[in-house]
Amino acid sequence: MIEKYLEKTEFSSYEDFYRNFKINIPENFNYAYDVVDEIASRTPDKIAIVWCNDRGEEKFITFGELKYYSDKTANFFKSVGIRKQDPVMLILKRRYEFWYCLLALHKLGAIAIPATHLLTAKDIIYRNNAADIKMIVSVAEPEVIQHVEDSEKDSPTLKYKVLVNDSRPGWYNFAEEVEKASEVFERPVGEEASTNEDISLLYFTSGTTGMPKMVQHNFTYPLGHIITAKYWQNVMDGGLHLTVADTGWAKAVWGKIYGQWMCGSAVFVYDYDKFVPKELLDVMVKYKVNTFCAPPTIYRFLIREDLSKYDLSNLKYCVIAGEPLNPEVYNQFYKATGIKLMEAYGQTELTVTIATFPWMEPKPGSMGKPAPGYDIDIVDEDGNSCEVGEEGQIVIRTDERKPYGMFDGYYRDPELTDRVWHDNVYYTGDMAWKDEDGYFWFVGRADDVIKSSGYRIGPFEVESALIEHPAVLECAITAVPDPIRGQIVKATVVLTKGYTPSESLVKELQDHVKRVTAPYKYPRIIEFVDELPKTISGKIRRVEIRESDKKKKEEGK
């Protein structure tokens, strides 16, 4: 399938790949018709999704079934009034209906807005009004249903509510409506047809301040994920790929649909309520997962298991993204499996931007090198290019061309778009440095970098030092205001089993950091907690720790 869109698919080196990779973008590309329906017409029995849940249920969904159910879903949506460019929110966790709905919305030329099930009524009201959401399709969970219903009175554009696995007054029953809908859905033509420039996806993404931003992607966005799937995740034609992600997070479309199917790999979906490392490993073994992608949080828990007890012989390639990789995690996973973790960097606004590609030897803790189509630089506060080893902000230059899959801007917010993307330069807000081999090393969000006594300290380097200590399961480094030093380093630590908080352990951890990194970076404050605040995607919310510290200080605690 990818041969249809690439001038060249095989490369001899990273340099060859970066210079010569090119995507041919067709007119009016629509992933649902041009990829899914095309595969269904050729090989209808080819497996697209292997789905199971933590209650023992399973489904094997073919491309023929995807076409059948996405056509019926499109007819259902159209029958109630969903049209081209109508915004529809999908709160579906890891339910397989998500794929039917997303493809149906693509077929209609409508706007899909994937969202997490953790949204409160206030969150939903904000989204409904910010994007004029017309329909919400939701899982049948009491809290989610309640929040959606509580949002209605303050959401004038919300007209339709759909429940995927239950019935309720005032809601459409998804299964019943799809069952009676026609299985024939003709591709729209003329003004009803989607164009490359139309919005296909909107993601609400939280910043460190203000309300969530609306990241808009057009209908060519899936093509950018050819790089994600084939050249970073290294998925196999006929293989099975698992990306650990809830469908409310952009990482789901990085690893659970677009690039994987174009490269011939099925996607594995494990639908669970609570992450249990042993259970994840069990299903990976049972269903013979070949390629795997997860955030560092997942890997940190996996290496605490005895991996020798699991037959992971089918597992061939593993990648990691979401936060920087601690070298200790890399080393322990490699020792247990013989597999090198290949790191990458990107944002909801982008596709894979910097990565460790197959021709490259990974440097544990490094993001890798720029992806084709991305003209990347690191600049100082004055916008000047940084020297090797000098920290600065990652920027993307777009004067020659916009990278494959890069967003079109923030929906209905040209002022914010212009603030981060002007003069043909997009400012990511992420700090990094580049070594003499051209590898990029993440330092932290611009807001997260700690400035203490004239030194700049990146949270990641201190976290990497701490995580090497056997007592530390997880940790987060943040800044605490200090009248003398400006800021000091604080570590919020989750201990491994068998360790208990104590003053002696605080000193032991401080001494450990002083030994393995520059002494001035050691955490002057260490707080022990049961768990760290995280996003649904597993990223540590350092901003929440800072806000909690500020509140405690104001209350005099």
C-alpha positions in Angstrom: 0.0 0.0 0.0 2.7 2.5 0.9 4.4 2.0 -2.5 1.4 3.9 -4.0 2.4 7.0 -2.0 6.2 6.9 -1.9 8.8 7.5 -4.6 11.2 5.2 -2.8 10.6 2.8 0.2 14.0 1.3 0.9 17.0 3.3 2.0 20.7 2.4 2.6 21.4 4.8 5.5 19.8 7.5 7.7 21.4 10.1 5.4 19.8 8.5 2.3 16.5 8.3 4.2 16.5 12.0 5.3 17.6 13.3 1.8 15.5 11.1 -0.5 12.3 10.2 1.4 9.3 11.7 -0.4 5.5 11.3 -0.1 3.4 11.9 -3.2 0.2 13.4 -1.8 -2.8 12.8 -4.1 -5.8 15.1 -4.7 -8.6 14.8 -2.2 -7.0 12.0 -0.2 -9.3 10.3 2.2 -7.8 7.6 4.4 -11.1 5.7 4.9 -11.7 5.3 1.1 -8.2 5.3 -0.3 -6.6 3.0 2.3 -9.2 1.0 4.3 -11.7 0.4 1.5 -9.0 -0.2 -1.0 -7.5 -2.9 1.2 -11.0 -4.3 1.8 -11.6 -4.6 -1.9 -8.3 -6.5 -2.4 -8.1 -8.6 0.7 -11.4 -8.4 2.7 -10.3 -11.2 5.0 -7.1 -9.6 6.1 -7.0 -8.9 9.8 -7.0 -5.2 10.7 -7.7 -5.3 14.5 -7.1 -7.9 17.2 -9.1 -6.7 20.1 -9.5 -8.1 23.6 -10.4 -6.8 27.1 -9.5 -7.6 30.7 -12.7 -9.7 31.0 -11.6 -12.3 28.5 -13.6 -11.1 25.5 -11.9 -10.9 22.1 -12.7 -9.9 18.5 -10.7 -10.3 15.2 -11.9 -7.5 12.8 -11.1 -7.8 9.1 -10.8 -5.0 6.6 -14.0 -6.2 5.0 -15.7 -5.8 8.3 -14.2 -2.4 8.8 -15.6 -1.2 5.5 -19.0 -2.8 6.3 -19.4 -1.3 9.7 -17.9 2.1 8.8 -20.3 2.4 5.9 -23.3 1.5 8.2 -22.0 3.9 10.8 -21.7 6.7 8.2 -25.2 6.1 7.1 -26.4 6.2 10.7 -24.6 9.5 11.4 -25.9 11.0 8.2 -29.4 9.9 9.0 -29.5 12.0 12.2 -28.0 15.1 10.5 -24.1 14.8 10.6 -22.7 16.5 7.5 -19.3 17.5 6.1 -17.2 19.4 8.7 -19.6 18.8 11.6 -17.6 18.3 14.8 -18.3 15.0 16.6 -16.6 14.1 20.0 -15.6 10.4 20.5 -15.3 9.4 24.2 -14.7 5.7 23.6 -11.6 4.6 25.6 -10.4 1.5 23.9 -13.7 0.2 22.6 -13.5 -1.2 19.0 -16.4 1.0 18.0 -13.9 3.9 18.0 -12.5 2.6 14.6 -16.0 2.3 13.0 -16.8 5.9 14.1 -13.5 7.5 13.1 -13.6 5.9 9.7 -17.3 6.9 9.3 -16.5 10.5 10.1 -13.7 10.5 7.6 -16.1 9.2 5.0 -18.6 11.9 5.7 -15.8 14.6 5.7 -16.8 15.4 9.3 -14.5 16.5 12.1 -13.5 13.8 14.6 -12.6 15.0 18.1 -11.2 12.1 20.2 -11.4 12.8 23.9 -10.5 11.1 27.2 -13.2 9.6 29.5 -11.8 11.5 32.4 -13.3 14.8 31.3 -15.6 16.5 33.8 -18.9 18.3 32.9 -16.9 21.6 32.9 -14.3 20.2 30.5 -17.0 18.9 28.2 -18.9 22.3 28.2 -15.7 24.1 27.3 -15.0 21.7 24.4 -18.6 21.7 23.2 -18.7 25.5 22.9 -15.1 26.0 21.7 -15.6 23.6 18.8 -19.4 23.8 18.3 -19.7 20.1 18.9 -22.8 18.6 17.4 -22.7 15.0 18.6 -21.0 13.0 21.3 -20.4 9.3 21.0 -19.6 7.8 24.4 -18.9 4.6 26.3 -21.7 3.6 28.7 -20.1 4.4 32.0 -22.1 6.1 34.7 -19.7 8.9 35.4 -19.1 9.7 31.7 -22.8 9.6 30.9 -23.5 11.9 33.9 -20.9 14.4 32.8 -22.2 14.5 29.3 -25.8 15.0 30.4 -24.7 17.7 32.9 -23.0 19.6 30.1 -26.1 19.8 27.9 -27.9 22.8 29.3 -24.8 24.9 28.7 -24.0 23.4 25.3 -26.4 24.9 22.7 -24.7 23.2 19.7 -24.9 19.6 21.1 -27.9 17.9 19.4 -27.2 14.2 19.5 -25.9 11.7 22.1 -24.9 8.2 21.2 -24.1 5.3 23.6 -22.0 2.5 22.2 -22.8 -0.5 24.5 -26.1 0.3 26.3 -29.5 1.9 26.0 -30.6 5.1 27.8 -33.5 7.6 27.3 -32.3 10.6 25.3 -29.4 8.7 23.7 -29.2 6.7 20.5 -28.2 3.1 20.9 -25.2 2.7 18.6 -25.5 -1.0 18.0 -29.2 -0.8 17.2 -28.9 2.2 14.9 -25.9 0.7 13.0 -27.7 -2.7 12.7 -30.6 -1.1 10.8 -28.5 1.3 8.7 -27.8 0.5 5.1 -24.4 -1.2 4.4 -24.0 0.8 1.1 -22.4 4.3 1.5 -21.3 6.0 -1.7 -18.3 8.2 -1.6 -19.5 11.8 -1.7 -18.7 13.9 -4.8 -18.7 17.6 -5.5 -19.2 20.0 -2.6 -19.9 17.1 -0.2 -16.6 15.4 -0.8 -13.7 16.1 1.6 -10.6 18.0 0.4 -7.0 17.8 1.5 -7.4 21.1 3.3 -10.5 20.2 5.3 -10.2 19.5 9.0 -10.3 15.8 9.7 -9.2 15.7 13.4 -9.3 18.2 16.3 -7.3 17.4 19.5 -7.7 19.5 22.6 -4.2 19.5 24.2 -3.4 21.1 27.5 -0.6 23.6 28.0 1.0 24.6 31.2 -1.3 27.7 31.4 -4.7 28.6 30.0 -7.4 26.5 28.5 -6.7 23.6 26.2 -5.6 24.4 22.7 -7.4 23.0 19.7 -4.9 21.3 17.3 -6.3 20.9 13.8 -5.1 18.3 11.3 -6.3 18.0 7.7 -7.1 15.0 5.6 -3.5 14.4 4.5 -2.4 13.9 8.1 -2.4 10.1 8.0 0.2 10.0 5.3 2.8 11.6 7.7 2.4 8.5 9.8 4.0 6.3 7.2 7.3 7.4 8.8 5.9 6.7 12.2 4.9 3.1 11.4 7.5 1.8 8.9 10.6 3.7 9.8 10.3 4.2 13.5 8.0 1.5 14.9 9.4 -0.8 12.2 6.0 -2.6 11.9 5.9 -5.8 9.8 3.7 -6.6 6.9 1.4 -9.4 8.2 2.6 -8.6 11.8 0.8 -7.4 14.9 1.6 -4.0 16.5 0.7 -2.8 19.9 0.8 0.9 20.9 -0.3 1.4 24.5 -2.7 4.4 24.3 -6.2 5.4 25.0 -8.1 6.6 22.0 -8.6 10.0 23.6 -4.9 10.7 23.1 -3.2 11.6 19.8 -0.8 8.7 20.3 -3.7 6.4 19.4 -3.7 7.6 15.8 0.1 7.4 15.8 0.0 3.7 16.6 -3.4 2.2 16.3 -4.6 3.0 12.7 -3.0 5.1 10.1 0.6 4.1 9.4 0.3 0.5 10.6 -2.5 -0.4 8.1 -0.7 1.3 5.3 2.3 -0.9 6.0 0.3 -4.1 6.2 0.4 -4.6 10.0 -2.7 -5.4 12.1 -3.1 -3.4 15.3 -3.6 -5.0 18.7 -6.0 -3.3 21.2 -6.0 -4.3 24.8 -9.0 -2.8 26.5 -8.4 -2.5 30.2 -9.5 -0.3 33.1 -6.4 -0.6 35.3 -2.9 -1.2 34.0 -1.4 -4.4 35.5 2.0 -5.2 34.0 1.6 -9.0 34.3 -1.7 -8.9 32.5 -0.3 -6.8 29.7 2.6 -9.2 29.3 0.2 -12.2 29.3 -1.8 -10.8 26.4 1.3 -9.8 24.4 2.5 -13.4 24.7 -1.0 -14.9 24.0 -1.6 -12.9 20.8 2.1 -12.9 19.6 2.7 -9.2 19.4 5.6 -8.4 17.1 6.2 -4.7 17.5 5.5 -2.6 20.6 5.3 1.1 21.5 4.7 2.5 24.9 5.6 5.5 27.1 8.5 5.3 29.7 5.9 4.7 32.5 4.9 1.4 31.0 8.5 0.2 30.5 9.4 1.2 34.1 6.8 -1.2 35.4 7.6 -4.0 32.9 11.3 -4.2 33.9 10.1 -4.7 37.5 8.6 -8.0 36.4 10.6 -11.2 35.8 10.6 -11.0 32.0 12.3 -14.4 31.8 9.0 -16.0 32.7 7.3 -14.7 29.5 7.8 -16.1 26.0 8.5 -12.9 24.2 10.2 -14.6 21.2 7.6 -13.1 18.8 8.5 -9.5 20.0 11.0 -8.1 17.4 11.1 -4.4 17.8 10.2 -1.9 20.6 10.0 1.9 20.6 9.4 4.4 23.3 8.0 8.0 23.3 6.0 10.4 25.4 8.8 11.4 27.8 12.6 11.0 27.7 14.0 7.5 28.2 16.0 7.0 31.4 19.2 5.0 30.4 18.6 2.7 33.3 15.3 1.6 31.8 16.9 1.1 28.4 19.7 -1.0 29.9 17.5 -3.2 32.1 15.0 -3.9 29.2 17.9 -4.7 26.8 19.4 -7.0 29.4 16.1 -8.9 29.9 15.0 -9.1 26.2 18.0 -8.3 23.9 15.9 -5.6 22.3 17.2 -2.0 22.0 14.5 0.6 22.7 14.3 3.1 19.9 13.3 6.5 21.2 11.4 9.3 19.4 10.0 12.8 19.9 6.9 14.5 18.6 3.9 16.5 19.6 0.1 16.4 19.1 0.8 19.2 16.6 3.3 17.1 14.7 4.1 13.5 13.6 7.4 11.7 14.5 9.7 14.7 14.5 13.0 13.3 15.8 13.6 9.6 16.2 16.1 6.8 16.4 15.6 5.1 13.0 16.6 1.6 12.1 20.0 2.6 10.5 21.0 4.3 13.7 22.7 3.0 16.9 20.5 4.2 19.8 22.1 6.4 22.4 20.1 5.7 25.6 18.3 9.0 26.6 18.7 10.6 23.1 15.7 11.2 20.9 17.7 10.5 17.8 17.9 12.6 14.6 15.3 14.6 12.6 12.7 12.8 10.5 12.5 13.5 6.7 10.6 16.6 5.9 11.5 18.3 9.2 14.1 21.1 9.0 15.0 21.2 12.7 17.2 23.6 14.6 18.0 24.5 18.2 17.9 28.2 19.0 18.8 30.5 21.9 16.5 33.2 23.3 17.5 35.5 20.6 16.7 33.0 17.8 20.3 32.2 17.0 21.3 28.7 16.2 23.0 27.0 19.2 26.4 25.4 19.1 27.0 21.7 19.7 26.3 21.0 23.3 24.5 24.3 23.9 20.9 24.1 25.2 18.1 25.9 23.4 14.6 25.5 22.1 13.7 23.0 19.4 12.2 24.9 16.4 11.0 23.7 13.0 11.7 25.8 9.9 8.9 25.8 7.4 10.2 28.3 4.8 10.9 25.6 2.2 8.0 23.3 3.0 5.6 22.3 5.7 6.5 18.8 7.1 4.3 15.8 6.4 1.5 15.6 8.9 2.2 18.9 10.6 -0.9 20.7 12.0 -2.5 23.6 10.2 -2.7 25.8 13.3 -4.9 26.1 16.4 -8.6 26.0 15.5 -10.2 29.4 15.8 -7.1 30.9 17.5 -4.9 32.7 14.9 -3.3 34.8 17.7 -2.0 31.7 19.5 -1.0 30.1 16.2 1.0 33.3 15.3 2.6 33.3 18.7 4.2 29.9 18.3 4.5 29.8 14.5 5.7 33.0 12.8 8.3 34.0 10.2 8.3 30.4 8.9 9.5 29.1 12.3 7.4 26.9 14.6 8.6 27.1 18.3 7.9 23.7 20.0 8.4 25.0 23.6 10.8 22.1 24.2 14.4 22.5 25.2 17.2 20.3 23.9 20.8 20.1 22.9 22.6 18.4 20.0 25.8 16.3 20.3 28.7 16.1 17.8 27.0 13.2 16.0 23.8 15.1 15.4 21.8 13.3 18.0 19.2 15.4 19.9 18.9 15.2 23.7 15.8 16.4 25.5 16.1 18.8 28.5 12.5 19.6 29.3 9.7 22.0 28.5 10.8 25.6 28.5 8.6 26.1 31.6 10.2 23.1 33.4 13.9 24.0 33.1 15.2 24.9 36.6 17.5 28.0 37.1 19.4 27.7 40.3 22.3 29.9 41.4 23.0 30.7 37.7 22.9 27.1 36.6 20.3 25.7 34.2 19.1 22.2 35.3 16.9 20.0 33.1 14.5 17.8 35.0 15.2 14.8 32.9 18.9 14.6 33.8 18.2 14.5 37.6 15.4 12.0 37.1 17.7 9.8 35.1 20.2 9.9 38.0 17.6 9.1 40.6 15.9 6.3 38.7 19.2 4.4 38.8 18.8 3.9 42.5 17.0 0.7 43.4 14.7 2.5 45.9 13.2 4.7 43.2 10.3 3.4 41.1 9.3 6.7 39.6 10.2 10.4 40.2 9.5 13.9 39.0 11.8 16.8 39.3 10.4 20.3 39.7 11.6 23.8 40.8 10.8 25.3 44.1 11.3 29.1 44.5 14.2 30.0 46.8 15.2 33.5 48.0 18.9 32.8 47.8 19.3 30.6 44.7 16.3 31.7 42.8 15.1 28.1 42.5 16.1 24.8 44.0 15.5 21.3 42.8 12.7 19.2 44.3 12.3 15.4 43.7 8.8 13.8 44.2 9.5 10.1 44.5 7.5 6.9 44.4 9.4 4.1 46.2 9.8 0.5 45.1 8.4 -2.2 47.3 10.5 -2.9 50.4 11.6 0.7 50.9 10.1 3.2 53.3 10.5 7.0 53.6 13.1 8.2 56.0 15.6 11.0 56.5 18.5 8.5 56.0 17.0 7.5 52.6 16.6 11.2 51.6 20.4 11.7 52.3 21.2 8.5 50.5 19.3 9.6 47.4 20.9 13.0 47.5 24.4 11.5 47.7 23.6 9.2 44.9 22.6 12.1 42.6 25.8 13.9 43.6 27.9 10.9 42.6 26.3 10.2 39.2 25.8 13.7 37.9 27.0 17.3 38.7 26.7 17.9 42.4 24.8 21.2 42.0 21.9 19.3 40.4 21.0 17.2 43.5 17.5 17.6 44.9 17.6 19.7 48.0 14.0 18.7 48.7 12.7 15.1 48.4 9.0 14.3 49.0 7.8 10.7 49.0 4.4 10.0 47.5 2.3 6.9 46.6 1.8 8.0 43.0 2.7 10.8 40.6 0.0 12.9 38.9 -0.2 11.8 35.2 -2.1 12.5 32.1 -4.2 9.8 30.6 -1.3 9.1 28.2 1.1 8.4 31.1 3.0 11.7 31.0 4.0 13.1 34.4 2.1 16.4 35.2 4.9 18.4 36.8 2.7 21.5 36.5 0.3 19.8 39.0 3.2 19.2 41.5 4.2 22.8 41.2 0.7 24.1 41.7 0.2 21.8 44.7 3.5 23.2 46.3 2.4 26.7 45.6 -1.0 26.1 47.3 0.7 24.5 50.3 3.0 27.5 50.7 0.0 29.9 50.5 -1.8 27.9 53.2 1.3 28.0 55.3 1.9 24.2 55.4 
